[in-house]
Amino acid sequence: MRELKSITYPPHPSPLPEGEGMFRGSLKTFLLVSLSIFLTACDPMLSLEGSFWPAWIICILGGLAASMLLMWQLVHCRLAPHLGPPLLIAPSLWALCTFVIWLVFYAA
């Protein structure tokens, strides 16, 4: 039988400099998360039938309706097969419509 030689590798260098670990930047992350929690109540509120709704919900629902209408028009004009995969195009169109509605009504 042949004898196997043992191979020793040099120690693997650490990707992080000495003294930096997984808690690096944790204070910065904590501050960003805490500020985002306090700023969530600053969105516009709409009164619909006596109940207050955040404006982003209305924009998402309006964006959904607008994207469905635009997608129907693209299918009707036979342009949809030329755009790409529908699982990518439909949500992107929904996001685009939602953001445009938000900018038109609430970008003051």
MMTF fields as JSON, N, C-alpha, C and O atoms, coordinates in Angstrom:
{
  "mmtfVersion": "1.0.0",
  "mmtfProducer": "UNKNOWN",
  "numBonds": 431,
  "numAtoms": 432,
  "numGroups": 108,
  "numChains": 1,
  "numModels": 1,
  "chainsPerModel": [1],
  "groupsPerChain": [108],
  "chainIdList": ["A"],
  "bondAtomList": [4, 2, 8, 6, 12, 10, 16, 14, 20, 18, 24, 22, 28, 26, 32, 30, 36, 34, 40, 38, 44, 42, 48, 46, 52, 50, 56, 54, 60, 58, 64, 62, 68, 66, 72, 70, 76, 74, 80, 78, 84, 82, 88, 86, 92, 90, 96, 94, 100, 98, 104, 102, 108, 106, 112, 110, 116, 114, 120, 118, 124, 122, 128, 126, 132, 130, 136, 134, 140, 138, 144, 142, 148, 146, 152, 150, 156, 154, 160, 158, 164, 162, 168, 166, 172, 170, 176, 174, 180, 178, 184, 182, 188, 186, 192, 190, 196, 194, 200, 198, 204, 202, 208, 206, 212, 210, 216, 214, 220, 218, 224, 222, 228, 226, 232, 230, 236, 234, 240, 238, 244, 242, 248, 246, 252, 250, 256, 254, 260, 258, 264, 262, 268, 266, 272, 270, 276, 274, 280, 278, 284, 282, 288, 286, 292, 290, 296, 294, 300, 298, 304, 302, 308, 306, 312, 310, 316, 314, 320, 318, 324, 322, 328, 326, 332, 330, 336, 334, 340, 338, 344, 342, 348, 346, 352, 350, 356, 354, 360, 358, 364, 362, 368, 366, 372, 370, 376, 374, 380, 378, 384, 382, 388, 386, 392, 390, 396, 394, 400, 398, 404, 402, 408, 406, 412, 410, 416, 414, 420, 418, 424, 422, 428, 426],
  "bondOrderList": [1, 1, 1, 1, 1, 1, 1, 1, 1, 1, 1, 1, 1, 1, 1, 1, 1, 1, 1, 1, 1, 1, 1, 1, 1, 1, 1, 1, 1, 1, 1, 1, 1, 1, 1, 1, 1, 1, 1, 1, 1, 1, 1, 1, 1, 1, 1, 1, 1, 1, 1, 1, 1, 1, 1, 1, 1, 1, 1, 1, 1, 1, 1, 1, 1, 1, 1, 1, 1, 1, 1, 1, 1, 1, 1, 1, 1, 1, 1, 1, 1, 1, 1, 1, 1, 1, 1, 1, 1, 1, 1, 1, 1, 1, 1, 1, 1, 1, 1, 1, 1, 1, 1, 1, 1, 1, 1],
  "groupList": [{"groupName": "MET", "atomNameList": ["N", "CA", "C", "O"], "elementList": ["N", "C", "C", "O"], "formalChargeList": [0, 0, 0, 0], "bondAtomList": [1, 0, 2, 1, 3, 2], "bondOrderList": [1, 1, 2], "singleLetterCode": "M", "chemCompType": "L-PEPTIDE LINKING"}, {"groupName": "ARG", "atomNameList": ["N", "CA", "C", "O"], "elementList": ["N", "C", "C", "O"], "formalChargeList": [0, 0, 0, 0], "bondAtomList": [1, 0, 2, 1, 3, 2], "bondOrderList": [1, 1, 2], "singleLetterCode": "R", "chemCompType": "L-PEPTIDE LINKING"}, {"groupName": "GLU", "atomNameList": ["N", "CA", "C", "O"], "elementList": ["N", "C", "C", "O"], "formalChargeList": [0, 0, 0, 0], "bondAtomList": [1, 0, 2, 1, 3, 2], "bondOrderList": [1, 1, 2], "singleLetterCode": "E", "chemCompType": "L-PEPTIDE LINKING"}, {"groupName": "LEU", "atomNameList": ["N", "CA", "C", "O"], "elementList": ["N", "C", "C", "O"], "formalChargeList": [0, 0, 0, 0], "bondAtomList": [1, 0, 2, 1, 3, 2], "bondOrderList": [1, 1, 2], "singleLetterCode": "L", "chemCompType": "L-PEPTIDE LINKING"}, {"groupName": "LYS", "atomNameList": ["N", "CA", "C", "O"], "elementList": ["N", "C", "C", "O"], "formalChargeList": [0, 0, 0, 0], "bondAtomList": [1, 0, 2, 1, 3, 2], "bondOrderList": [1, 1, 2], "singleLetterCode": "K", "chemCompType": "L-PEPTIDE LINKING"}, {"groupName": "SER", "atomNameList": ["N", "CA", "C", "O"], "elementList": ["N", "C", "C", "O"], "formalChargeList": [0, 0, 0, 0], "bondAtomList": [1, 0, 2, 1, 3, 2], "bondOrderList": [1, 1, 2], "singleLetterCode": "S", "chemCompType": "L-PEPTIDE LINKING"}, {"groupName": "ILE", "atomNameList": ["N", "CA", "C", "O"], "elementList": ["N", "C", "C", "O"], "formalChargeList": [0, 0, 0, 0], "bondAtomList": [1, 0, 2, 1, 3, 2], "bondOrderList": [1, 1, 2], "singleLetterCode": "I", "chemCompType": "L-PEPTIDE LINKING"}, {"groupName": "THR", "atomNameList": ["N", "CA", "C", "O"], "elementList": ["N", "C", "C", "O"], "formalChargeList": [0, 0, 0, 0], "bondAtomList": [1, 0, 2, 1, 3, 2], "bondOrderList": [1, 1, 2], "singleLetterCode": "T", "chemCompType": "L-PEPTIDE LINKING"}, {"groupName": "TYR", "atomNameList": ["N", "CA", "C", "O"], "elementList": ["N", "C", "C", "O"], "formalChargeList": [0, 0, 0, 0], "bondAtomList": [1, 0, 2, 1, 3, 2], "bondOrderList": [1, 1, 2], "singleLetterCode": "Y", "chemCompType": "L-PEPTIDE LINKING"}, {"groupName": "PRO", "atomNameList": ["N", "CA", "C", "O"], "elementList": ["N", "C", "C", "O"], "formalChargeList": [0, 0, 0, 0], "bondAtomList": [1, 0, 2, 1, 3, 2], "bondOrderList": [1, 1, 2], "singleLetterCode": "P", "chemCompType": "L-PEPTIDE LINKING"}, {"groupName": "HIS", "atomNameList": ["N", "CA", "C", "O"], "elementList": ["N", "C", "C", "O"], "formalChargeList": [0, 0, 0, 0], "bondAtomList": [1, 0, 2, 1, 3, 2], "bondOrderList": [1, 1, 2], "singleLetterCode": "H", "chemCompType": "L-PEPTIDE LINKING"}, {"groupName": "GLY", "atomNameList": ["N", "CA", "C", "O"], "elementList": ["N", "C", "C", "O"], "formalChargeList": [0, 0, 0, 0], "bondAtomList": [1, 0, 2, 1, 3, 2], "bondOrderList": [1, 1, 2], "singleLetterCode": "G", "chemCompType": "PEPTIDE LINKING"}, {"groupName": "PHE", "atomNameList": ["N", "CA", "C", "O"], "elementList": ["N", "C", "C", "O"], "formalChargeList": [0, 0, 0, 0], "bondAtomList": [1, 0, 2, 1, 3, 2], "bondOrderList": [1, 1, 2], "singleLetterCode": "F", "chemCompType": "L-PEPTIDE LINKING"}, {"groupName": "VAL", "atomNameList": ["N", "CA", "C", "O"], "elementList": ["N", "C", "C", "O"], "formalChargeList": [0, 0, 0, 0], "bondAtomList": [1, 0, 2, 1, 3, 2], "bondOrderList": [1, 1, 2], "singleLetterCode": "V", "chemCompType": "L-PEPTIDE LINKING"}, {"groupName": "ALA", "atomNameList": ["N", "CA", "C", "O"], "elementList": ["N", "C", "C", "O"], "formalChargeList": [0, 0, 0, 0], "bondAtomList": [1, 0, 2, 1, 3, 2], "bondOrderList": [1, 1, 2], "singleLetterCode": "A", "chemCompType": "L-PEPTIDE LINKING"}, {"groupName": "CYS", "atomNameList": ["N", "CA", "C", "O"], "elementList": ["N", "C", "C", "O"], "formalChargeList": [0, 0, 0, 0], "bondAtomList": [1, 0, 2, 1, 3, 2], "bondOrderList": [1, 1, 2], "singleLetterCode": "C", "chemCompType": "L-PEPTIDE LINKING"}, {"groupName": "ASP", "atomNameList": ["N", "CA", "C", "O"], "elementList": ["N", "C", "C", "O"], "formalChargeList": [0, 0, 0, 0], "bondAtomList": [1, 0, 2, 1, 3, 2], "bondOrderList": [1, 1, 2], "singleLetterCode": "D", "chemCompType": "L-PEPTIDE LINKING"}, {"groupName": "TRP", "atomNameList": ["N", "CA", "C", "O"], "elementList": ["N", "C", "C", "O"], "formalChargeList": [0, 0, 0, 0], "bondAtomList": [1, 0, 2, 1, 3, 2], "bondOrderList": [1, 1, 2], "singleLetterCode": "W", "chemCompType": "L-PEPTIDE LINKING"}, {"groupName": "GLN", "atomNameList": ["N", "CA", "C", "O"], "elementList": ["N", "C", "C", "O"], "formalChargeList": [0, 0, 0, 0], "bondAtomList": [1, 0, 2, 1, 3, 2], "bondOrderList": [1, 1, 2], "singleLetterCode": "Q", "chemCompType": "L-PEPTIDE LINKING"}],
  "groupTypeList": [0, 1, 2, 3, 4, 5, 6, 7, 8, 9, 9, 10, 9, 5, 9, 3, 9, 2, 11, 2, 11, 0, 12, 1, 11, 5, 3, 4, 7, 12, 3, 3, 13, 5, 3, 5, 6, 12, 3, 7, 14, 15, 16, 9, 0, 3, 5, 3, 2, 11, 5, 12, 17, 9, 14, 17, 6, 6, 15, 6, 3, 11, 11, 3, 14, 14, 5, 0, 3, 3, 0, 17, 18, 3, 13, 10, 15, 1, 3, 14, 9, 10, 3, 11, 9, 9, 3, 3, 6, 14, 9, 5, 3, 17, 14, 3, 15, 7, 12, 13, 6, 17, 3, 13, 12, 8, 14, 14],
  "groupIdList": [1, 2, 3, 4, 5, 6, 7, 8, 9, 10, 11, 12, 13, 14, 15, 16, 17, 18, 19, 20, 21, 22, 23, 24, 25, 26, 27, 28, 29, 30, 31, 32, 33, 34, 35, 36, 37, 38, 39, 40, 41, 42, 43, 44, 45, 46, 47, 48, 49, 50, 51, 52, 53, 54, 55, 56, 57, 58, 59, 60, 61, 62, 63, 64, 65, 66, 67, 68, 69, 70, 71, 72, 73, 74, 75, 76, 77, 78, 79, 80, 81, 82, 83, 84, 85, 86, 87, 88, 89, 90, 91, 92, 93, 94, 95, 96, 97, 98, 99, 100, 101, 102, 103, 104, 105, 106, 107, 108],
  "secStructList": [7, 7, 7, 7, 7, 7, 7, 7, 7, 7, 7, 7, 7, 7, 1, 1, 7, 6, 6, 7, 7, 6, 6, 6, 6, 2, 2, 2, 2, 2, 2, 2, 2, 2, 2, 2, 2, 2, 2, 4, 4, 4, 1, 7, 3, 3, 3, 3, 6, 6, 3, 3, 3, 3, 2, 2, 2, 2, 2, 2, 2, 2, 2, 2, 2, 2, 2, 2, 2, 2, 2, 2, 2, 2, 2, 2, 6, 6, 7, 4, 4, 4, 6, 7, 7, 2, 2, 2, 2, 2, 2, 2, 2, 2, 2, 2, 2, 2, 2, 2, 2, 2, 2, 2, 2, 2, 7, 7],
  "xCoordList": [0.822, 0.0, 0.863, 1.982, 0.284, 1.01, 0.753, -0.311, 1.747, 1.651, 1.13, 1.625, 0.142, -0.399, 0.426, 0.702, 0.807, 1.559, 0.579, -0.427, 0.882, 0.006, 0.381, 1.555, -0.631, -0.418, -0.891, -2.001, -0.08, -0.489, -0.673, 0.169, -1.772, -2.097, -1.777, -1.837, -1.438, -1.224, -2.551, -3.608, -2.52, -3.783, -4.562, -3.994, -5.866, -6.76, -6.824, -7.097, -6.579, -6.636, -8.079, -9.01, -8.246, -9.566, -10.013, -9.212, -11.295, -11.755, -11.925, -11.956, -12.036, -12.218, -10.934, -10.21, -10.644, -9.481, -9.643, -10.75, -8.549, -8.549, -9.451, -9.388, -10.279, -11.142, -12.501, -13.336, -12.76, -14.064, -14.778, -14.213, -15.986, -16.728, -18.137, -18.412, -19.024, -20.397, -21.16, -22.228, -20.631, -21.325, -20.843, -21.21, -20.029, -19.542, -20.703, -21.403, -20.919, -21.99, -23.352, -24.367, -23.395, -24.699, -25.382, -26.61, -24.618, -25.208, -25.855, -26.941, -25.19, -25.74, -27.029, -28.007, -27.028, -28.223, -29.353, -30.504, -29.028, -30.043, -30.665, -31.88, -29.837, -30.365, -31.266, -32.311, -30.868, -31.701, -33.041, -34.074, -33.034, -34.278, -35.173, -36.379, -34.603, -35.428, -35.994, -37.139, -35.224, -35.753, -36.865, -37.845, -36.72, -37.764, -39.054, -40.142, -38.948, -40.154, -40.87, -42.098, -40.111, -40.741, -41.275, -42.206, -40.713, -41.156, -42.322, -42.845, -42.741, -43.833, -45.165, -46.073, -45.303, -46.563, -46.668, -47.658, -45.692, -45.686, -46.296, -46.17, -46.95, -47.511, -48.873, -49.536, -49.297, -50.602, -51.723, -51.643, -52.76, -53.918, -55.121, -55.308, -55.926, -57.132, -58.346, -58.344, -59.377, -60.607, -61.572, -62.083, -61.814, -62.76, -63.901, -63.714, -65.065, -66.255, -66.038, -66.54, -65.303, -65.112, -63.939, -63.601, -63.302, -62.121, -60.881, -60.922, -59.806, -58.577, -57.714, -57.434, -57.297, -56.458, -55.129, -55.091, -54.034, -52.758, -52.804, -53.387, -52.206, -52.277, -51.583, -51.95, -50.581, -49.872, -50.763, -50.568, -51.751, -52.68, -53.53, -53.764, -53.981, -54.782, -53.946, -54.445, -52.666, -51.794, -51.525, -51.459, -51.37, -51.148, -52.375, -52.251, -53.556, -54.786, -55.013, -55.428, -54.744, -54.859, -53.829, -54.125, -52.616, -51.576, -51.932, -51.633, -52.574, -53.017, -54.065, -53.991, -55.035, -56.082, -55.492, -55.849, -54.6, -53.998, -53.117, -53.122, -52.368, -51.502, -52.318, -51.937, -53.443, -54.311, -54.898, -54.996, -55.284, -55.816, -54.743, -55.011, -53.537, -52.451, -52.052, -51.773, -52.022, -51.674, -52.739, -52.419, -54.003, -55.084, -54.921, -55.13, -54.545, -54.328, -53.145, -53.2, -52.079, -50.93, -51.281, -50.804, -52.106, -52.54, -53.465, -53.373, -54.353, -55.307, -54.585, -54.996, -53.526, -52.756, -51.688, -50.92, -51.64, -50.698, -49.237, -48.36, -48.986, -47.612, -47.043, -45.829, -47.867, -47.41, -46.37, -45.419, -46.492, -45.465, -44.079, -43.078, -44.009, -42.73, -42.032, -40.89, -42.692, -42.13, -41.162, -40.165, -41.431, -40.594, -41.461, -42.656, -40.873, -41.636, -42.715, -42.424, -43.946, -45.036, -44.844, -45.32, -44.151, -43.922, -42.974, -42.91, -42.258, -41.395, -42.081, -41.952, -42.8, -43.404, -44.593, -44.7, -45.485, -46.699, -46.383, -46.926, -45.538, -45.235, -44.463, -44.635, -43.62, -42.89, -43.833, -43.672, -44.814, -45.818, -46.662, -47.022, -46.976, -47.74, -46.947, -47.496, -45.659, -44.825, -44.704, -44.772, -44.527, -44.418, -45.69, -45.621, -46.835, -48.106, -48.305, -48.785, -47.935, -48.076, -47.208, -47.665, -45.962, -45.063, -45.476, -45.34, -45.976, -46.434, -47.645, -47.736, -48.575, -49.748, -49.302, -49.815, -48.349, -47.847, -47.207, -47.441, -46.407, -45.737, -46.719, -46.549, -47.74, -48.711, -49.517, -49.757, -49.941, -50.848, -50.155, -50.69, -48.985, -48.416, -46.98, -46.331, -46.463, -45.069, -44.918, -43.972, -45.796, -45.75, -44.695, -44.552],
  "yCoordList": [-1.187, 0.0, 1.246, 1.276, 2.269, 3.537, 4.292, 4.205, 5.014, 5.79, 7.201, 7.848, 7.67, 9.019, 10.026, 9.843, 11.063, 12.114, 13.128, 13.467, 13.582, 14.571, 15.956, 16.314, 16.707, 18.051, 19.037, 18.915, 19.99, 21.042, 22.336, 22.731, 22.966, 24.219, 25.374, 25.218, 26.529, 27.684, 28.085, 27.807, 28.728, 29.137, 30.089, 30.949, 29.91, 30.726, 32.134, 32.296, 33.161, 34.533, 34.932, 34.539, 35.704, 36.181, 37.275, 38.14, 37.257, 38.301, 39.657, 40.684, 39.667, 40.931, 41.312, 40.436, 42.597, 43.018, 42.635, 42.363, 42.619, 42.244, 43.176, 44.394, 42.621, 43.419, 43.722, 44.315, 43.347, 43.592, 42.265, 41.315, 42.198, 40.95, 41.187, 42.12, 40.328, 40.419, 41.588, 41.943, 42.201, 43.328, 44.658, 45.71, 44.625, 45.847, 46.583, 46.004, 47.809, 48.593, 48.32, 48.759, 47.6, 47.273, 48.522, 48.605, 49.482, 50.719, 51.492, 52.051, 51.517, 52.195, 51.509, 52.177, 50.193, 49.45, 49.696, 49.869, 49.711, 49.965, 51.347, 51.502, 52.349, 53.696, 53.786, 54.435, 53.137, 53.16, 52.466, 52.958, 51.339, 50.62, 51.412, 51.502, 51.996, 52.758, 54.014, 54.377, 54.683, 55.858, 55.467, 56.197, 54.324, 53.907, 53.563, 53.761, 53.052, 52.75, 54.035, 54.103, 55.061, 56.311, 57.111, 57.899, 56.929, 57.691, 57.033, 57.618, 55.843, 55.178, 55.88, 55.731, 56.631, 57.31, 58.634, 59.346, 58.98, 60.263, 60.192, 61.148, 59.099, 59.005, 59.694, 59.819, 60.14, 60.791, 59.805, 58.63, 60.296, 59.464, 60.004, 61.216, 59.105, 59.476, 59.005, 57.91, 59.821, 59.431, 58.871, 59.611, 57.579, 56.925, 56.347, 55.406, 56.909, 56.467, 56.474, 55.597, 57.443, 57.599, 56.839, 57.048, 55.964, 55.263, 55.806, 56.128, 55.899, 56.468, 55.358, 54.359, 55.543, 54.589, 55.247, 56.428, 54.504, 55.059, 55.241, 54.421, 56.284, 56.603, 55.56, 55.386, 54.857, 53.881, 52.699, 52.072, 52.381, 51.294, 51.702, 50.901, 52.93, 53.422, 53.433, 53.088, 53.83, 53.848, 52.437, 52.232, 51.467, 50.086, 49.549, 48.904, 49.808, 49.329, 50.04, 49.414, 51.344, 52.064, 51.594, 51.496, 51.303, 50.781, 49.412, 49.101, 48.582, 47.267, 47.406, 46.736, 48.275, 48.478, 49.053, 48.617, 50.02, 50.63, 49.633, 49.609, 48.819, 47.844, 46.754, 46.269, 46.358, 45.374, 45.948, 45.252, 47.212, 47.865, 47.993, 47.731, 48.393, 48.51, 47.153, 47.04, 46.116, 44.78, 44.273, 43.635, 44.556, 44.165, 44.864, 44.254, 46.154, 46.889, 46.318, 46.237, 45.921, 45.332, 43.994, 43.684, 43.207, 41.93, 42.183, 41.509, 43.153, 43.481, 43.977, 43.656, 44.745, 45.261, 44.275, 44.587, 43.101, 42.029, 42.443, 42.035, 43.244, 43.65, 42.861, 42.874, 42.183, 41.471, 40.391, 40.27, 39.591, 38.567, 39.147, 38.445, 40.396, 41.014, 41.656, 42.098, 41.713, 42.4, 41.534, 42.042, 40.263, 39.389, 38.496, 38.353, 37.89, 36.977, 37.712, 38.71, 37.228, 37.91, 37.96, 38.894, 36.968, 36.986, 38.106, 38.453, 38.657, 39.801, 41.112, 42.12, 41.094, 42.318, 42.785, 43.974, 41.872, 42.27, 42.914, 43.984, 42.326, 43.014, 44.32, 45.268, 44.368, 45.611, 46.713, 47.869, 46.358, 47.328, 47.789, 48.963, 46.868, 47.199, 48.187, 49.185, 47.909, 48.811, 50.18, 51.209, 50.195, 51.463, 52.292, 53.489, 51.666, 52.389, 52.89, 54.004, 52.065, 52.471, 53.681, 54.627, 53.66, 54.775, 56.045, 57.144, 55.902, 57.077, 57.7, 58.924, 56.867, 57.404, 58.111, 59.185, 57.533, 58.185, 59.526, 60.512, 59.574, 60.83, 61.883, 63.065, 61.473, 62.451, 63.066, 64.273, 62.248, 62.756, 63.201, 64.059, 62.65, 62.927, 63.44, 63.427, 63.878, 64.324, 65.818, 66.446, 66.37, 67.802, 68.181, 69.358],
  "zCoordList": [0.0, 0.0, 0.0, 0.512, -0.6, -0.614, 0.668, 1.282, 1.034, 2.261, 1.936, 1.013, 2.688, 2.487, 3.261, 4.447, 2.597, 3.26, 3.835, 3.213, 4.984, 5.587, 5.059, 4.971, 4.72, 4.181, 5.223, 5.739, 5.53, 6.462, 5.685, 4.878, 5.947, 5.297, 6.229, 7.449, 5.676, 6.561, 7.196, 6.63, 8.347, 8.985, 8.086, 7.413, 8.094, 7.264, 7.837, 9.026, 7.019, 7.541, 7.855, 7.152, 8.901, 9.293, 8.332, 7.978, 7.893, 6.968, 7.633, 6.955, 8.972, 9.679, 10.402, 10.875, 10.495, 11.265, 12.738, 13.202, 13.448, 14.864, 15.666, 15.497, 16.528, 17.396, 16.801, 17.485, 15.57, 14.969, 14.8, 14.259, 15.247, 15.171, 14.696, 13.941, 15.149, 14.671, 15.275, 14.777, 16.348, 16.957, 16.418, 16.941, 15.383, 14.772, 14.124, 13.293, 14.472, 13.886, 14.496, 13.955, 15.621, 16.196, 16.758, 16.745, 17.245, 17.737, 16.592, 16.745, 15.465, 14.283, 13.83, 13.494, 13.823, 13.434, 14.423, 14.024, 15.711, 16.73, 16.559, 16.678, 16.279, 16.089, 14.858, 14.901, 13.764, 12.559, 12.784, 12.332, 13.471, 13.734, 14.663, 14.429, 15.725, 16.658, 15.997, 16.265, 15.143, 14.446, 13.479, 13.334, 12.818, 11.886, 12.616, 12.074, 13.837, 14.607, 14.991, 14.934, 15.385, 15.783, 14.598, 14.763, 13.424, 12.26, 11.521, 10.572, 11.926, 11.212, 11.427, 10.609, 12.491, 12.753, 12.006, 12.171, 11.201, 10.505, 9.114, 8.349, 8.761, 7.424, 7.375, 8.405, 6.202, 6.077, 6.368, 6.01, 7.017, 7.334, 6.571, 6.467, 6.044, 5.318, 6.088, 6.65, 6.116, 6.783, 5.739, 4.899, 5.796, 4.892, 5.709, 6.48, 5.539, 6.265, 7.774, 8.477, 8.267, 9.696, 10.274, 11.439, 9.511, 10.033, 9.325, 8.137, 10.053, 9.509, 8.923, 9.586, 7.682, 6.968, 6.666, 6.319, 6.792, 6.325, 4.808, 4.098, 4.33, 2.904, 2.042, 0.88, 2.587, 1.77, 1.416, 0.374, 2.274, 1.935, 0.734, -0.171, 0.734, -0.385, -1.664, -2.735, -1.555, -2.733, -3.253, -4.465, -2.361, -2.799, -3.519, -4.56, -2.972, -3.622, -4.955, -5.93, -5.001, -6.267, -7.28, -8.471, -6.812, -7.697, -8.238, -9.391, -7.411, -7.873, -8.969, -9.999, -8.742, -9.756, -11.049, -12.144, -10.924, -12.116, -12.866, -14.096, -12.144, -12.82, -13.492, -14.557, -12.885, -13.543, -14.83, -15.84, -14.783, -15.973, -17.058, -18.231, -16.67, -17.649, -18.219, -19.412, -17.37, -17.858, -18.823, -19.826, -18.522, -19.43, -20.782, -21.831, -20.751, -21.995, -22.777, -24.004, -22.082, -22.762, -23.402, -24.493, -22.733, -23.312, -24.494, -25.519, -24.346, -25.409, -26.661, -27.776, -26.494, -27.635, -28.117, -29.026, -27.516, -27.869, -27.669, -28.431, -26.652, -26.328, -25.164, -24.959, -24.403, -23.206, -23.5, -22.727, -24.579, -24.811, -25.1, -24.959, -25.493, -25.837, -24.643, -24.766, -23.497, -22.336, -21.536, -21.023, -21.423, -20.612, -19.752, -20.011, -18.726, -17.878, -17.077, -16.418, -17.131, -16.424, -14.91, -14.264, -14.33, -12.882, -12.467, -11.288, -13.392, -13.118, -13.516, -12.821, -14.618, -15.154, -14.315, -14.015, -13.932, -13.206, -11.846, -11.567, -10.986, -9.719, -9.917, -9.15, -10.939, -11.204, -11.645, -11.254, -12.457, -12.892, -11.707, -11.618, -10.8, -9.597, -8.738, -8.271, -8.53, -7.725, -8.396, -7.723, -9.709, -10.428, -10.266, -9.987, -10.437, -10.299, -8.867, -8.657, -7.885, -6.484, -6.179, -5.537, -6.633, -6.347, -7.078, -6.54, -8.29, -9.037, -8.348, -8.242, -7.878, -7.157, -5.899, -5.586, -5.159, -3.946, -4.281, -3.583, -5.335, -5.699, -6.166, -5.868, -6.892, -7.412, -6.282, -6.281, -5.311, -4.284, -2.995, -2.292, -2.66, -1.346, -1.368, -0.321, -2.474, -2.548, -2.244, -2.718, -1.494, -1.204, -0.235, 0.093]
}
